[in-house]
Amino acid sequence: QPLQVIAPDLLVAIPLIESGGASRAAREAEAIRLAHAMIQRPFDLASEPLLRAALFEIDRNERLLCLCIHHSIFDHWSAGIKLGELGTL
């Protein structure tokens, strides 16, 4: 029988990952490669949060935010709200 368990508080770590590579293009390609690997990893519904995040540093003033959110907690309606909030930030 499926059962929903809601954590009272959830802190999601957002690691800052410095992309390797000498050139900006190489660092960006590495960040994209790592982000793709992150989003391809399946969620363990029994033991991990249904949200993963990482911040990839491309250079001193540019970063790539990768959010992986399981579809059971994030629908089209909530996506519009979250993207609006991120845009404001």
N, C-alpha and C positions, 0 to 999 in steps of 0.2 A: 504494500500500500504506500503510495507516495506521501511524503510528509515535508512540509515547508518548515524550515528552521530559520528564524530571523535573529541575527546577532544583535545584542543590545547596543554595542558600539563597534565600529570597524575603522581601524586606521590602516590605510593603504600606503605602503611605502612607495615613493616615486624616486627610484635611484637615478642619479645623474651619471650617464655613461659617456665617457670620452671616446669618440670614434678614432680609431687608429688611421694613420695615413699621412703622408707628407703634404699632399695637396688638398685644397678644399674639396675638389671633386672626389678624391679618394675617401676623404672623411665622410662626405655626404653619401657616397655609395655604400660605405661600411655601415653607416647608421640605418640606411634603408634595408640592407641585408639583415641586420640584427632585428629591426622592427618586423620584417616579414617572418623571421624565425619565431619571434614572440607571438605573433598572431596565428601562426600555424599550430602552436602547441595547444592541445585540447584542454578544456577545463576539467578538473577532478571535482565533480559536483558534490561529492561526499565530504571533502576535507579542505577545500581552498575557497577563498572569496571569489565571487563571480565577476571580479574586476581586477585587471592588471594594468599597470602603467609604468612607463619609463620615459625619461627625458634624455635624448641623445644630443650631445654637444657637437655641433658642426664646426663652429669657431667661437671666438670670444663673445660675439654678439648675436649668435644664431643657434637656436636649438630646435629640435624636432620632438614634439610630444606624441607619444604613441599610447593610445588607450584601447585596451581590449576589454569589451564588456559583453557578457553572455546575453544572448537574446531574451532569456527569460526575465531579465531585470531591466531591459532597455528596449522600448518600442519606438515607433515612428514619432508619436506625440512627445515622449520624453526626450527624444533626440533633438527636436527643435528647441526645447527649453535649454538643454545642456549646451548646445552649440551657441545659443544666444548668450548664455552666461559666460562661456569661454571667450566669445568675441568681445564682451564687455571688459573682461579682465585683461 
